Amino acid sequence: MINRLKQMLIKEFLQILRDPRMRMVVLGIPVIQMLVMSFAMTMDVTHISTAVMDMDKTQSSRELINAFGSNHYFQIHYYINDQNAFSILLDSKKVGAILHIPSGFESDINAGRTAKVQLIADGTDSNTTAILLGYADGIVNGYSSEKLMMQLKKKYGAHYQPVQVETITRAWFNPNQESKYFYVPSLIAVMLFIFSLLLTSIGIVKEKEMGTIEQIMVTPIRKMEFIIAKTIPCMTTGYLTMTLMIGVAILVFNVHIQGSMLLLYFLTSIYLIGNMGIALIISASAVTQQQALLTAFLIIMPCVMLSGFIFPIHNMPQVVQYATYFNPMRWYLEILRGIVMKGAAMKSLWVATLWQSFLAVLFITLATKRFKKTLS
């Protein structure tokens, strides 16, 4: 058995290493795509181009405008005097928000009445708009509290200290709520899934198209040995790709692994085995490489969308949540985020590890049963 596996592994590694395009796919493309996507995929909303329509033109209105312009969330680029400019600026995407201060703003504050301001935002991107409006509420509330404090001190004396309730918030694992700590590790899971599925799915089909499958059929190699020989080289390239991407995450994005690297690599092996099991099922069922690749793409999209990478699983319908149990990427994302961001140990990841192991065994078993050493 050892000798048969050795000869198959030599053949598989030679096929990967002697093809320059394959070397580029394994070593270059994942790193390039991770760099591009990590910079592009961010939920942080900053430097929002903002227009201001100040109808009050008082010291109070200027203070509020300065409060908006003195942070990195809003950048004031336009001052307008006509409401007709609202739709023009928003339609042309020149601004993402418009701050409208009506006349009588300062007089309402001085009279103790509720002073109102209006923030108009581009609602085409609901998530960005919600974050933007949250920033605006925080700025206005801070300005309102400052004005209230000034009025109370003016009324009761400079030494007056009203009762205040302060909320002290703390976000564990990601104190500054930077999206890179969420998306950069997640991209490692996505890239590993895509490339392990694509590279492995053409494994058996390539043998059929090249005619070498007939030579393998007449050898004494068993089905499980054949599957192992197809799996090990792809696992090796998967580990190499993962190591390169982790290096990029640490050196370029300053994302540090909080937990055990040894545990991460061990659990990654289970993830890769499950992915390759899916790919080998596709490969054993397909007739041509084109058919295998198309089938792989049909599987990749729902697996990525239903993994929790973009949309939270708990927001999905109950039936869909049950379907995600059979998605290996869902469990690996839990493992990856747990180890990278939380420093979690095995006792916190045992459920995800158990499901990951079950799926790996299931898919490899189905791939072994699906493969037949016959041409029919």
SVG drawing of the C-alpha trace seen along z (x, -y; Angstrom):
<svg xmlns="http://www.w3.org/2000/svg" viewBox="-40 -84 48 89">
<polyline fill="none" stroke="black" stroke-width="0.4" points="0.0,0.0 2.8,-2.4 4.6,-1.9 1.4,-2.4 0.6,-5.6 4.1,-6.8 4.0,-6.4 0.6,-8.1 1.8,-11.0 4.9,-11.5 2.7,-11.7 0.3,-14.2 3.0,-16.5 4.8,-16.5 1.6,-17.4 1.1,-20.4 4.7,-21.6 5.6,-21.3 2.6,-23.5 3.5,-27.2 -0.1,-28.2 -0.9,-25.8 2.0,-27.3 0.5,-30.8 -2.9,-29.6 -1.6,-28.0 0.9,-30.7 0.1,-34.0 -3.7,-34.4 -4.9,-33.7 -2.5,-36.3 -3.3,-38.9 -7.1,-38.4 -6.8,-38.5 -4.9,-41.8 -7.4,-43.4 -10.5,-42.1 -9.3,-42.9 -8.7,-46.5 -12.0,-46.7 -14.3,-44.8 -14.8,-47.1 -17.8,-48.1 -16.1,-51.1 -17.9,-54.3 -15.5,-57.2 -14.9,-60.4 -18.5,-60.9 -18.8,-63.7 -21.2,-66.2 -23.1,-69.3 -24.3,-71.9 -27.3,-74.2 -27.2,-76.7 -30.3,-78.9 -29.6,-80.2 -26.0,-81.5 -25.4,-82.0 -22.7,-81.0 -24.6,-78.0 -25.1,-76.7 -21.4,-77.2 -20.5,-75.2 -22.7,-72.4 -21.1,-72.5 -17.7,-72.4 -18.7,-69.4 -19.6,-67.5 -16.5,-68.6 -13.9,-68.0 -14.0,-64.2 -13.0,-61.6 -16.6,-60.5 -17.9,-63.6 -16.1,-65.8 -17.8,-69.1 -17.3,-69.7 -20.3,-71.9 -22.2,-74.8 -25.6,-75.4 -28.4,-77.9 -31.1,-76.2 -33.1,-73.0 -33.2,-72.2 -29.5,-71.3 -30.4,-68.4 -31.5,-66.0 -28.8,-67.2 -26.0,-66.4 -27.4,-63.1 -28.3,-61.9 -24.8,-62.7 -23.2,-60.9 -21.3,-64.0 -22.4,-63.8 -23.6,-61.0 -25.3,-63.3 -26.7,-66.8 -26.9,-68.7 -29.8,-71.2 -30.0,-73.7 -33.2,-75.7 -33.5,-79.4 -34.3,-80.0 -32.0,-77.2 -30.0,-79.4 -33.1,-81.2 -34.8,-77.9 -31.7,-76.8 -31.6,-80.1 -35.3,-79.9 -35.1,-76.4 -37.1,-74.9 -36.2,-71.8 -34.0,-72.9 -34.3,-70.7 -31.8,-69.9 -32.2,-67.6 -29.7,-65.2 -30.6,-63.8 -28.7,-60.7 -28.5,-58.6 -30.5,-55.5 -29.6,-53.3 -27.2,-51.5 -29.2,-50.7 -26.3,-49.5 -24.1,-52.5 -27.0,-54.8 -27.8,-53.3 -24.1,-53.6 -24.0,-57.2 -27.2,-58.2 -25.8,-56.6 -22.7,-58.8 -24.8,-61.9 -27.0,-61.1 -23.8,-60.8 -22.5,-64.1 -25.8,-65.9 -26.3,-64.3 -22.8,-65.4 -23.5,-68.9 -26.8,-69.0 -25.3,-67.8 -22.6,-70.5 -25.2,-73.2 -27.3,-72.0 -24.4,-72.0 -23.5,-75.6 -27.1,-76.7 -27.3,-75.0 -23.9,-76.5 -25.1,-79.9 -28.3,-79.6 -27.0,-78.0 -23.3,-79.2 -20.0,-78.1 -19.5,-75.4 -22.8,-73.7 -22.4,-70.0 -25.7,-68.3 -26.2,-64.6 -25.0,-62.6 -25.2,-59.0 -22.3,-57.8 -22.4,-54.6 -19.0,-52.9 -18.9,-50.6 -16.4,-47.9 -16.1,-45.7 -14.2,-42.5 -11.8,-41.0 -12.1,-44.0 -12.1,-47.2 -12.0,-49.7 -14.6,-47.7 -12.4,-47.6 -13.9,-45.5 -10.5,-44.2 -10.4,-41.8 -13.7,-40.3 -13.1,-40.2 -9.4,-39.4 -9.5,-36.1 -12.8,-35.2 -11.3,-35.7 -8.8,-32.9 -11.7,-30.5 -13.3,-31.6 -10.1,-31.4 -9.3,-28.0 -12.8,-26.8 -12.7,-28.2 -9.2,-27.0 -9.4,-23.6 -12.8,-23.0 -11.6,-24.2 -8.2,-22.5 -9.5,-19.2 -12.7,-19.1 -10.7,-18.8 -8.4,-16.0 -10.2,-12.9 -11.8,-14.5 -8.3,-15.6 -7.3,-11.9 -10.3,-11.0 -9.6,-13.7 -5.9,-13.0 -6.5,-9.2 -4.4,-8.4 -7.4,-7.1 -7.2,-3.9 -3.7,-3.3 -4.7,-3.8 -7.6,-1.4 -5.2,1.5 -3.0,0.9 -3.6,2.6 -4.3,-0.7 -7.5,-0.7 -10.2,-3.3 -9.4,-4.7 -5.7,-4.9 -6.6,-6.8 -8.7,-9.3 -5.9,-9.7 -3.3,-10.3 -5.6,-13.0 -6.2,-14.6 -2.7,-14.9 -1.2,-17.1 -4.2,-19.5 -3.9,-19.6 -0.3,-20.5 -1.0,-23.3 -3.9,-24.4 -1.5,-24.7 1.0,-26.6 -1.7,-29.0 -3.0,-29.4 0.4,-30.2 1.0,-32.8 -2.4,-34.4 -1.8,-34.4 1.6,-36.1 -0.2,-38.8 -2.8,-39.2 -0.1,-39.7 2.4,-41.8 0.0,-44.0 -3.2,-44.2 -1.6,-43.8 -4.1,-41.0 -2.5,-38.8 -3.4,-35.2 -4.6,-35.4 -4.9,-31.6 -2.8,-28.5 -1.3,-28.2 -0.9,-24.5 -4.7,-24.1 -5.5,-26.3 -3.5,-24.2 -4.9,-21.0 -8.5,-22.1 -7.7,-23.5 -6.7,-20.0 -10.3,-18.8 -11.7,-21.7 -9.6,-20.9 -10.5,-17.2 -14.2,-18.1 -13.7,-20.5 -11.8,-18.0 -14.4,-15.4 -17.0,-17.7 -14.6,-18.4 -13.9,-14.7 -17.7,-13.9 -18.0,-16.5 -14.9,-15.2 -16.0,-11.6 -19.5,-12.5 -18.4,-14.9 -17.3,-13.9 -15.3,-17.0 -13.3,-19.6 -15.7,-22.3 -18.6,-20.4 -16.7,-19.9 -15.8,-23.6 -19.3,-24.8 -20.7,-22.4 -18.1,-23.7 -19.1,-27.3 -22.7,-26.4 -21.7,-25.0 -19.3,-27.8 -21.8,-30.7 -24.5,-29.3 -21.8,-27.9 -20.2,-31.4 -23.5,-33.2 -24.8,-30.8 -21.6,-30.6 -22.0,-33.7 -19.2,-35.5 -21.5,-38.3 -24.9,-37.7 -25.3,-36.6 -26.7,-33.1 -29.1,-34.0 -30.9,-36.5 -31.7,-33.7 -35.0,-31.8 -35.0,-28.7 -35.0,-26.3 -32.0,-27.9 -30.2,-27.9 -30.6,-24.1 -29.2,-23.9 -26.1,-25.7 -25.2,-22.8 -24.0,-20.9 -21.8,-23.8 -18.2,-23.2 -17.3,-26.9 -19.8,-27.8 -18.0,-25.8 -14.5,-26.7 -15.4,-30.4 -16.5,-29.9 -13.2,-28.1 -11.1,-30.7 -12.7,-33.7 -12.5,-32.0 -8.8,-31.2 -7.7,-34.4 -9.8,-37.0 -10.7,-35.4 -7.8,-33.0 -10.3,-30.2 -9.2,-26.7 -10.7,-23.4 -13.2,-23.3 -14.9,-26.4 -14.8,-25.0 -15.8,-21.4 -19.2,-21.7 -17.8,-23.3 -15.0,-20.7 -17.4,-17.8 -19.6,-19.0 -16.5,-19.7 -15.2,-16.2 -18.6,-14.6 -18.8,-16.5 -15.2,-15.6 -15.9,-11.9 -19.2,-12.0 -17.9,-13.7 -14.8,-11.6 -16.9,-8.4 -19.3,-9.5 -16.4,-10.4 -14.9,-7.0 -18.2,-5.2 -18.8,-7.5 -15.5,-6.7 -15.4,-3.6 -12.4,-2.1 -14.4,-1.6 -15.0,-3.7 -18.8,-3.5"/>
</svg>
